Amino acid sequence: MFEKIGKASLALAKDYPTIYRELAIEPNPYMSSYGSIEENMLKEMSKDENMKELTKNEQKKLLFKMRAFQTGFLVMVVNRNIPK
C-alpha cells in the first residue's frame, strides 16, 4: 500500500509540481477531510499481515511518520533539491 501511494505521489510531484504545491503545501479545503482518509488508511493497514501486531496507536504513529517523510521528500523533488 505505501509503495503504491509513494510512487503515485512521486509521479505527481515530478510531473505536476504546481498541482502538488497547491494540494500538499498550500492551505486548501481538500485537506480538511484528512481525518476520514486517515481512518481508511488505518483500516487498510490493519488488514496487512505485517501490521496486525501493531496497536492502532502504533499504526497511527507509523502512518504519521510515513506522511511526514513523504511530504518532505516530495517537497525536495518539487524544488529540485534531490541529488542526481
C-alpha positions as a printed NumPy array, in Angstrom:
array([[  0.   ,   0.   ,   0.   ],
       [  2.719,   2.516,   0.973],
       [  4.676,   1.689,  -2.154],
       [  1.741,   2.437,  -4.475],
       [  0.95 ,   5.69 ,  -2.704],
       [  4.609,   6.69 ,  -2.76 ],
       [  5.027,   6.002,  -6.464],
       [  1.835,   7.863,  -7.377],
       [  2.786,  10.843,  -5.206],
       [  6.282,  10.944,  -6.671],
       [  4.899,  10.912, -10.213],
       [  2.522,  13.762,  -9.348],
       [  5.292,  15.855,  -7.765],
       [  7.687,  15.277, -10.671],
       [  5.191,  15.755, -13.494],
       [  2.933,  18.402, -11.953],
       [  4.887,  20.336,  -9.302],
       [  2.44 ,  23.257,  -9.3  ],
       [ -0.51 ,  20.967,  -8.599],
       [  1.468,  19.18 ,  -5.866],
       [  2.256,  22.524,  -4.219],
       [ -1.413,  23.512,  -4.314],
       [ -2.616,  20.206,  -2.848],
       [  0.093,  19.414,  -0.32 ],
       [  1.898,  22.601,   0.632],
       [ -0.56 ,  25.479,   0.377],
       [ -3.505,  25.602,   2.8  ],
       [ -6.586,  24.32 ,   0.997],
       [-10.047,  22.92 ,   1.73 ],
       [ -9.123,  19.46 ,   0.382],
       [ -7.061,  18.516,   3.419],
       [ -9.872,  19.276,   5.843],
       [-11.098,  15.718,   5.257],
       [ -7.775,  14.122,   6.248],
       [ -9.382,  12.542,   9.317],
       [-11.557,  10.278,   7.168],
       [ -8.616,   9.497,   4.889],
       [ -6.53 ,   8.556,   7.928],
       [ -9.26 ,   6.246,   9.223],
       [ -9.482,   4.478,   5.848],
       [ -5.697,   4.127,   5.716],
       [ -5.659,   2.645,   9.227],
       [ -8.367,   0.138,   8.258],
       [ -6.294,  -0.967,   5.279],
       [ -3.116,  -1.126,   7.363],
       [ -4.783,  -3.389,   9.92 ],
       [ -5.587,  -5.885,   7.148],
       [ -1.892,  -6.295,   6.312],
       [ -0.224,  -9.278,   8.   ],
       [  2.848,  -7.168,   8.84 ],
       [  0.713,  -4.572,  10.618],
       [ -1.556,  -6.843,  12.642],
       [  0.832,  -6.974,  15.591],
       [  0.857,  -3.179,  15.933],
       [ -1.693,  -1.414,  18.097],
       [ -3.89 ,   1.226,  16.482],
       [ -1.807,   3.92 ,  18.187],
       [  1.405,   2.392,  16.781],
       [ -0.186,   2.248,  13.332],
       [ -1.159,   5.931,  13.652],
       [  2.418,   6.843,  14.585],
       [  3.786,   4.875,  11.634],
       [  1.291,   6.494,   9.269],
       [  2.269,   9.956,  10.538],
       [  5.976,   9.195,  10.09 ],
       [  5.381,   7.928,   6.56 ],
       [  3.327,  11.014,   5.724],
       [  5.991,  13.341,   7.154],
       [  8.764,  11.558,   5.234],
       [  6.734,  11.529,   2.014],
       [  5.865,  15.223,   2.276],
       [  9.453,  16.242,   2.988],
       [ 10.823,  14.081,   0.192],
       [  8.289,  15.346,  -2.339],
       [  8.935,  18.977,  -1.405],
       [ 12.588,  18.284,  -2.164],
       [ 11.594,  16.75 ,  -5.507],
       [  9.346,  19.691,  -6.416],
       [ 12.122,  22.155,  -5.525],
       [ 14.707,  20.048,  -7.386],
       [ 16.835,  19.542,  -4.271],
       [ 17.427,  15.831,  -4.853],
       [ 20.971,  14.86 ,  -5.883],
       [ 21.255,  13.142,  -9.254]])
